Amino acid sequence: LVTQTPELAARQSRALLIKQLFALAIPIAVGIMVQTSYHLVNAFWVGRLGADGIAVISMAFPANLILISLASGLSLGGSVLIAQRHGAGDQQQVNHLAAQTLSGQSILAVLLSAVGMLTAPLILRILGANADIFADAVTFLRISFVGTLFSFLCLSFQSVLRAVGEAKASLRVIIPGVLLNALLDPLLIFGWGRLPAFGVQGAAYATLITQLVTAIAG
């Protein structure tokens, strides 16, 4: 008979913990990198329109980043509570907290979307947008604010899935979403056949459609 020593048990426990951490951390890191590619893909195609197109999406980026950071922070708070109840085996509370997280994020997103669309010109003036791109930047930013609800829902679903240990599941939504965005960008920016060219606004529409699809998939 082989008796397990406390040192061996401790090593096995640490190895298991490290394995579990990597199982959660790697999909999360991949998800963040994939989501970042939204802006890279937009910049790649819009860059073909010239410097003004890049300037438009650059002006909108800070506002979008603030919204994403806010949604991520709030989703993280909900996911901590969900993970605690999931660990305790309380599925009823898991469902309740998930519903509260999603509904709370939705209400906040709608309010922020409305405020953002009304104050888009003011935001761009504060950011120092040039007169040459101001009108396009206002339109681009307002289209982006329309997608706030879908963006918040996407981040909330990802947090809920990670909280119950399903970190890989969110990748099945994120990765196809980025591929869809990469496909829609050139079609909507430059047009194709009877589909008109929307110019720089096409990138905003492509992201909006992708956010809607990924929110439904989530």
C-alpha positions in Angstrom: 0.0 0.0 0.0 1.2 3.5 -0.9 0.3 6.2 1.7 -0.2 9.7 0.2 2.0 12.2 2.1 0.7 15.7 2.9 3.5 17.1 0.6 2.3 14.9 -2.3 -1.3 15.9 -1.7 -0.4 19.6 -1.6 1.5 19.2 -4.9 -1.4 17.5 -6.6 -3.8 20.2 -5.3 -1.6 22.9 -6.7 -1.3 21.2 -10.0 -5.1 20.8 -10.2 -5.6 24.5 -9.3 -3.1 25.6 -12.0 -4.7 23.4 -14.6 -8.1 24.9 -13.7 -6.8 28.4 -13.8 -5.3 27.9 -17.3 -8.5 26.3 -18.5 -10.3 29.5 -17.6 -7.6 32.0 -18.4 -6.6 30.9 -21.9 -10.2 31.1 -23.4 -10.7 34.5 -21.7 -7.4 35.8 -23.1 -8.2 34.5 -26.6 -11.6 36.1 -26.4 -10.2 39.5 -25.5 -7.7 39.4 -28.3 -10.4 38.3 -30.8 -12.7 41.1 -29.7 -9.9 43.7 -30.1 -9.6 42.6 -33.7 -13.0 44.4 -34.3 -11.3 47.7 -34.3 -8.3 46.4 -36.2 -10.5 45.1 -39.0 -12.5 48.3 -39.1 -9.3 50.4 -39.3 -7.9 48.2 -42.1 -10.8 48.6 -44.4 -11.6 52.2 -43.5 -8.0 53.1 -44.0 -8.5 52.5 -47.7 -10.8 55.5 -47.8 -8.1 57.8 -46.7 -6.9 59.7 -43.6 -10.4 61.2 -42.9 -11.9 57.8 -42.5 -9.3 56.8 -39.9 -9.8 60.1 -38.1 -13.6 59.4 -37.9 -13.2 56.0 -36.2 -10.4 57.3 -34.0 -12.7 60.0 -32.7 -15.3 57.4 -31.8 -12.9 55.0 -30.2 -12.5 56.7 -26.8 -16.3 56.8 -26.2 -16.7 53.1 -27.3 -13.8 52.1 -25.1 -15.4 53.8 -22.0 -18.6 51.9 -22.7 -16.9 48.6 -23.1 -14.9 49.1 -19.9 -18.0 50.0 -18.0 -19.9 47.0 -19.3 -16.9 44.7 -18.5 -16.6 46.0 -15.0 -20.3 45.6 -14.2 -20.4 42.1 -15.8 -17.4 41.1 -13.7 -19.2 42.1 -10.5 -22.2 40.0 -11.5 -20.0 37.1 -12.5 -18.3 37.0 -9.1 -21.7 36.6 -7.4 -22.8 34.0 -9.9 -19.6 32.0 -9.5 -20.1 31.9 -5.7 -23.6 30.5 -6.0 -22.5 28.1 -8.7 -19.8 26.8 -6.5 -22.3 26.3 -3.7 -24.6 24.3 -6.0 -27.4 26.8 -5.7 -28.8 26.8 -9.3 -31.8 28.8 -8.4 -29.7 31.7 -7.3 -27.4 31.3 -10.3 -30.4 31.8 -12.6 -31.7 34.7 -10.5 -28.3 36.5 -10.5 -27.8 35.9 -14.2 -31.2 37.4 -14.9 -30.5 40.4 -12.7 -27.1 40.9 -14.4 -28.6 40.8 -17.9 -31.6 43.0 -17.1 -29.6 45.5 -15.2 -27.0 45.8 -18.0 -29.8 46.1 -20.5 -31.5 49.0 -18.7 -28.2 50.8 -18.3 -27.3 50.3 -21.9 -30.6 51.7 -23.2 -30.1 54.8 -21.0 -26.5 55.3 -22.1 -27.4 54.8 -25.7 -30.1 57.5 -25.5 -27.8 60.0 -23.7 -24.9 59.2 -26.1 -26.9 59.8 -29.2 -28.1 63.1 -27.9 -24.7 64.3 -26.7 -22.6 62.9 -29.6 -21.8 66.4 -31.0 -20.7 67.6 -27.6 -18.6 64.5 -27.0 -16.8 65.1 -30.3 -16.2 68.7 -29.6 -14.6 67.8 -26.3 -12.4 65.3 -28.1 -11.4 68.0 -30.5 -12.9 66.6 -33.8 -12.0 68.7 -36.9 -14.7 70.5 -38.8 -13.8 68.4 -41.9 -14.9 65.1 -40.3 -17.3 66.4 -37.7 -20.5 65.5 -39.5 -19.3 62.0 -40.4 -18.0 61.4 -36.9 -21.3 62.4 -35.3 -23.2 59.9 -37.6 -20.6 57.2 -36.9 -20.8 57.7 -33.1 -24.6 57.7 -33.1 -24.7 54.4 -35.0 -22.2 53.0 -32.5 -24.4 54.1 -29.6 -27.3 52.3 -31.1 -25.3 49.1 -30.6 -24.7 49.7 -26.9 -27.5 47.4 -25.8 -26.1 44.5 -28.0 -22.6 45.2 -26.9 -23.5 45.1 -23.2 -25.5 41.9 -23.7 -22.6 40.2 -25.4 -20.2 41.0 -22.6 -22.8 40.0 -20.0 -23.4 36.6 -21.6 -19.7 36.0 -21.7 -19.3 36.8 -18.0 -22.2 34.6 -17.0 -20.7 31.7 -19.0 -17.3 32.1 -17.5 -18.8 32.3 -14.0 -20.3 28.8 -14.4 -17.0 27.5 -15.9 -18.0 27.6 -19.5 -15.2 29.9 -20.7 -14.8 28.1 -24.0 -18.5 28.4 -24.9 -18.3 32.2 -25.4 -15.6 31.7 -28.0 -18.1 29.9 -30.2 -20.0 33.2 -30.3 -17.1 35.7 -30.4 -15.0 34.1 -33.2 -17.9 33.7 -35.7 -18.9 37.3 -34.8 -15.5 38.7 -35.7 -15.5 36.7 -39.0 -18.9 38.1 -39.8 -17.7 41.7 -39.1 -14.7 41.1 -41.3 -17.0 40.0 -44.1 -19.5 42.8 -43.7 -16.9 45.6 -43.5 -15.8 45.7 -47.2 -19.4 45.0 -48.4 -20.9 47.9 -46.5 -18.0 50.3 -46.9 -17.4 49.9 -50.6 -20.7 48.4 -51.7 -21.2 45.4 -53.9 -23.7 44.9 -56.8 -26.9 46.7 -55.8 -25.7 47.1 -52.3 -24.8 50.8 -52.0 -21.4 52.0 -50.5 -21.9 53.6 -47.1 -18.3 54.7 -46.8 -16.9 55.1 -43.3 -20.4 54.6 -41.9 -20.4 51.1 -43.4 -17.9 50.0 -40.7 -20.3 51.2 -38.0 -23.2 49.4 -39.6 -21.1 46.2 -39.9 -20.2 46.3 -36.2 -23.8 47.0 -35.3 -25.1 44.0 -37.3 -22.4 41.8 -35.8 -23.3 42.9 -32.2 -26.9 42.2 -32.8 -26.2 38.7 -34.2 -23.7 37.8 -31.4 -26.2 39.1 -28.7 -28.9 36.8 -30.1 -26.4 33.9 -30.3 -25.4 34.6 -26.7 
